[in-house]
Amino acid sequence: MEDDLTQDEREALVACARHLVMADGQVSNSELFDMILIEGQLGPDAWEAALQATHSIHTDRKQVLRLAARVQRSGVQRRLLSVLERMADGDGVHHEEVAFLSELRALWS
């Protein structure tokens, strides 16, 4: 996945995933597994760079959405939403996760 995503797209994926994972206040085993999968798909260097770049914003929904707005390619938007929806479904969807995913869909529609 790393080769076909821009730096902004990688950062958006990581920031959105981190925000989604923390939306209900706890990290489930399935969410942790999904984060490990994303790390594996991005590769360790790209993962670490995206973590560092988004460290100070991942808890701020407005800033995460601002970063997500940089993702302009519709195919990438669909891929990211698919990953995030699967993450949310993995441990039972929480209303904060639903709200965040709805905001992303509206942003990328």
C-alpha positions, -999 to +999 in steps of 0.1 A: +000+000+000+029+024+007+040+027-029+007+040-042-002+064-014+012+099-011+026+112+022-007+131+029-027+100+022-006+079+045-009+105+072-046+108+067-050+070+070-030+068+102-046+099+118-081+086+109-074+051+122-059+064+154-089+088+159-114+060+152-097+036+176-098+062+204-134+073+196-150+050+222-122+055+248-107+021+246-086+000+222-100-034+215-079-064+204-094-063+169-085-026+166-050-032+177-047-060+151-061-037+124-034-010+134-007-037+131-021-046+096-019-010+085+017-008+098+025-039+078+009-025+047+026+009+049+060-005+060+078+004+092+094+037+079+063+051+064+043+040+095+067+057+119+068+089+097+030+090+097+027+084+134+052+112+141+035+136+117+000+130+132+010+126+169-003+160+180-036+160+160-051+125+162-073+133+191-087+165+175-114+155+151-114+189+133-077+186+126-080+150+115-108+159+091-086+188+078-059+163+071-084+139+055-095+167+032-061+166+016-070+131+002-083+141-032-082+108-052-116+092-050-102+057-052-080+063-022-109+078-003-129+047-009-100+025+002-095+044+033-132+044+042-132+006+036-103+001+060-119+024+086-153+008+083-138-027+088-120-014+119-152+000+133-171-032+127-145-053+143-155-045+179-191-034+175-197+001+162-198+029+188-219+060+181-187+082+181-172+059+154-204+062+134-203+100+136-167+101+126-172+078+096-203+099+086-182+130+086-156+114+065-182+102+040-196+137+037-161+152+033-153+128+005-186+128-013 
